[in-house]
Amino acid sequence: MTDLPPNLTPAVARSLQAWQSMIETRDLAALTAIIHPEAAFRSPMAFKPYRSREAVVLILSTVITIFENFEYHRAFASEDGQNVVLEFSADVGDKSLKGIDMIRFDADGLITDFEVMIRPLNGLQALGAEMGARLAKYLPAYKG
């Protein structure tokens, strides 16, 4: 990942460093430790968010197995140091995509909201098809 913004709160910096380590090793076993129990995941494929720590962990643990050549490029933080935007690129099959993760943290450094935006449309469609094939029967239970 790129360097972290300097104005992050210490708790957010610790969580982002843990996230970076999990992404680099492609091992999200410790993800629950940095997700708030009532967190929301906002998918680029769905209007309503998926709610709960379990939903966020399920989605992120699945997408990391679909993305190839995943890489973060830039990181931006809000003035209060509790909101971060991470720019990334990845491949899904023969489609390349670019995107951003917009992540909101609480005062303890736990992720409360994880929103993803992706372009171009064909990359998003490829990702949506793969995620749907793997999670379609599980995700409706987490719609909020």
C-alpha positions, -999 to 999 in steps of 0.1 A, spaced: 0 0 0 10 35 -4 21 56 26 -6 63 51 -17 99 55 1 117 84 -30 131 101 -47 97 110 -56 92 146 -34 66 163 -62 41 165 -71 45 128 -34 43 118 -31 10 137 -62 -5 120 -51 6 86 -16 -9 92 -34 -42 102 -55 -39 70 -25 -33 49 -8 -63 63 -38 -85 57 -41 -74 21 -4 -79 15 -5 -115 28 -40 -121 14 -49 -135 49 -80 -118 64 -82 -141 94 -77 -111 118 -103 -89 101 -130 -92 127 -106 -73 152 -109 -41 132 -146 -42 122 -173 -26 144 -201 -51 153 -226 -29 136 -205 -19 105 -220 -14 71 -206 -24 37 -218 -3 7 -214 -23 -25 -210 -7 -59 -236 -33 -71 -263 -27 -45 -282 4 -34 -288 -7 2 -259 -15 25 -251 -49 40 -250 -46 78 -230 -63 105 -195 -73 112 -202 -107 97 -214 -92 64 -183 -70 60 -160 -99 68 -178 -122 44 -177 -97 16 -141 -86 20 -129 -122 26 -145 -132 -7 -135 -103 -28 -98 -108 -19 -100 -143 -35 -115 -128 -67 -91 -99 -72 -59 -105 -90 -30 -81 -91 -47 -60 -64 -27 -29 -54 -34 3 -35 -19 34 -51 -29 65 -30 -44 72 3 -63 103 15 -77 112 49 -102 136 62 -91 165 85 -102 146 116 -82 116 107 -111 91 109 -121 88 73 -99 74 46 -101 70 8 -78 43 -7 -74 42 -45 -68 7 -59 -65 -13 -91 -71 -50 -97 -80 -75 -124 -110 -98 -124 -104 -124 -151 -95 -106 -183 -110 -73 -170 -90 -45 -153 -106 -21 -129 -99 9 -108 -116 18 -76 -117 35 -43 -124 22 -8 -140 49 14 -136 38 50 -150 54 81 -136 46 115 -149 52 151 -128 67 179 -114 32 187 -102 27 152 -129 2 142 -143 3 107 -179 15 109 -186 20 72 -168 5 41 -180 18 8 -165 8 -26 -167 25 -60 -154 8 -91 -150 17 -128 -152 9 -157 -186 -8 -160 -172 -40 -175 -148 -45 -146 -176 -39 -121 -198 -63 -140 -171 -90 -139 -167 -85 -102 -204 -85 -96 -208 -118 -115 -181 -135 -95 -194 -121 -61 -230 -131 -70 -219 -166 -80 -202 -170 -46 -224 -151 -22 -259 -147 -37 -275 -171 -13 -259 -155 18 -261 -117 12 -299 -112 14 -297 -119 51 -275 -89 57 -294 -63 37 -303 -33 58 
